[in-house]
Amino acid sequence: MNPRRWRLTKTIDVEIYGQRYTVNGEADESYVKQLADIVDKQMKQVAASMRSATPAKLAVLAAFNLAHELMESERRFRQGEADADRRVASLMESIDQQMPSILSR
């Protein structure tokens, strides 16, 4: 018997920019609603800066903004990792330099 066949999925109703959507999946309901809230707020923010736009155009622009935020977050994360790597290398070098004098005592 295929275990995937019996897998339970949840049906969660959310509202984004005045439209109701049904989301099927394994995720926690509060998480899915939080995601929907983020998308809804982003669409409303984009709409506030435009005179008129279709919901589809707002959705694409909101997705573009969210993708930008994701890429910036990933860039900051990689920069943080690089900074941590440099600090670790510097500490290791300092330890290596101090070891001979510590061992000769």
Buried (B, 14 or more C-beta within 10 A) or exposed (E): EEEEEEEEEEEBEBEBBEEEEEBEEEBEEEEBBEBBEBBBEBBBEBBEEEEEBEEEEBBEBBBEBEEEEEEEEEEEEEEEEEEEEEEEEEEEEEEEEEEEEEEEE
